[in-house]
Amino acid sequence: MLTLVDYGLGNIQAFANIYKRLNIPCRVAKTADALADADRIILPGVGAFDWAMQRLEDSGMRPMLDDLVLKHQRPVLGVCVGMQMMARRSDEGRLPGLGWIDAEVRRFDEARFQQKTHLPHMGWNDVATVAHDLFRGLESPRFYFLHSYFFAPGDPAQTLATTDYNGPFTSAACNGHIFGVQFHPEKSHQWGVQLLKNFADL
């Protein structure tokens, strides 16, 4: 069963509504027991990195998530801060991330980009993708973003998509069965609906 992780952050109902329209069964998990037999997982997130990590720890679902993703290799999709939590660390906070992908989360700044960026990066932007089933049926997609920090994989081969914001940054990444997208597919109209359908089909 495709399972949405509800630890108090993220647009859970928006994801559920999309899957209902697609006639794809999904459920919401608020406890480790409810998460236990998930065969695909969506980890949403909004807000600050440390706040999200602490909320996940407090939910009691962290050990079960690690077991499902790392031991049983269930496909997982992190969205926005949910993606950033998959990294080892973030410039935004002090708590360690999940460490599912060898990556850091960095703040947009002039040292890394061509000029000072206006933060947050908010609104619609083009996403340049590589050939992958996650993006099947998507041509010249545009997605909705809202963030001030970006995901930086240690291995460039783990980048699935890039977006330009006074310079390119990774807007989708993967490590085998572990996927992350910086944008919000649940707010991105037909492109987001297709991506969520593709994830359910992986």
SVG drawing of the C-alpha trace seen along z (x, -y; Angstrom):
<svg xmlns="http://www.w3.org/2000/svg" viewBox="-11 -40 43 46">
<polyline fill="none" stroke="black" stroke-width="0.4" points="0.0,0.0 1.3,-3.5 1.6,-5.3 1.8,-9.0 3.9,-9.7 2.0,-12.2 4.3,-13.5 2.5,-16.8 4.1,-18.6 3.3,-18.6 0.3,-18.8 -1.0,-15.3 -4.6,-15.8 -3.4,-17.3 -1.5,-14.1 -4.4,-11.9 -6.8,-13.8 -4.6,-13.3 -4.3,-9.6 -8.1,-9.3 -8.7,-11.0 -6.2,-8.6 -8.0,-5.7 -4.7,-4.6 -5.2,-3.3 -3.2,-5.1 -3.4,-5.6 -2.0,-8.0 0.3,-6.7 0.7,-8.5 2.2,-5.6 4.9,-3.1 2.3,-0.3 0.3,-2.0 3.5,-2.4 4.8,1.2 3.5,2.8 4.0,-0.1 5.3,0.9 5.8,-2.7 6.3,-5.7 5.9,-9.5 7.7,-11.7 6.4,-15.3 7.7,-18.3 7.4,-22.0 9.2,-24.5 12.6,-24.4 15.0,-21.4 15.5,-20.9 11.8,-21.3 10.9,-18.6 13.6,-16.2 12.4,-16.7 8.7,-16.2 9.6,-12.9 11.6,-11.7 8.8,-12.6 6.3,-10.7 8.0,-7.4 8.1,-6.5 11.8,-7.1 13.0,-3.5 10.3,-1.9 11.1,-4.3 14.8,-3.4 13.9,0.3 11.6,0.1 13.8,-2.1 17.3,-0.8 16.7,2.9 13.6,3.7 14.4,1.2 10.9,-0.1 10.6,-2.9 10.4,-6.3 9.7,-9.8 10.8,-12.8 9.1,-16.2 10.6,-19.6 11.9,-19.4 11.1,-15.7 13.8,-15.5 16.2,-17.7 15.8,-15.4 17.2,-12.5 20.6,-14.3 23.3,-13.9 23.1,-17.5 21.7,-21.0 23.1,-24.5 19.7,-25.4 20.0,-23.4 22.1,-21.4 20.4,-18.1 21.7,-15.3 19.5,-14.2 18.3,-10.7 21.5,-10.1 19.7,-8.0 21.6,-10.0 25.2,-11.2 24.2,-14.9 24.2,-18.2 21.5,-20.9 23.0,-24.3 21.7,-27.8 21.5,-29.8 24.2,-32.5 26.4,-34.6 29.5,-32.4 27.7,-29.5 25.5,-31.4 26.1,-34.0 24.5,-36.8 22.5,-37.3 19.2,-35.4 15.9,-36.5 14.8,-34.2 12.7,-32.2 12.8,-30.7 9.1,-30.7 6.8,-30.0 6.9,-28.1 10.1,-27.1 11.3,-24.8 12.8,-21.5 15.3,-19.8 15.2,-16.1 17.2,-13.0 15.6,-10.0 13.9,-8.1 10.6,-6.4 9.9,-9.0 9.5,-11.6 7.8,-9.3 5.3,-11.3 6.6,-14.6 7.9,-17.0 9.3,-20.4 7.7,-20.2 7.2,-23.1 6.8,-22.7 6.0,-24.8 8.9,-25.7 9.1,-27.2 12.5,-27.0 15.6,-28.9 18.0,-25.9 18.9,-23.4 19.9,-19.7 23.6,-19.0 24.4,-15.3 28.0,-14.2 27.7,-12.2 26.5,-14.2 25.2,-11.0 22.5,-11.0 20.9,-14.2 17.8,-13.4 16.8,-17.0 18.1,-20.5 16.5,-23.9 18.1,-27.3 17.9,-30.1 20.7,-32.4 22.6,-29.1 21.7,-25.4 20.8,-23.4 19.6,-19.8 15.8,-19.8 15.4,-15.9 17.8,-13.2 17.8,-9.5 19.9,-6.8 18.5,-3.5 14.9,-3.2 15.2,-6.5 13.9,-9.6 13.6,-13.2 12.1,-16.3 12.6,-19.9 9.4,-21.1 5.8,-20.4 4.2,-17.9 0.9,-18.1 0.7,-21.8 2.0,-21.5 -1.1,-20.6 -0.8,-18.1 3.0,-17.7 2.8,-16.9 -0.1,-14.5 1.8,-12.6 4.9,-12.4 2.9,-11.1 1.3,-8.5 4.8,-7.5 6.1,-7.0 3.1,-4.8 4.0,-2.7 7.7,-2.3"/>
</svg>
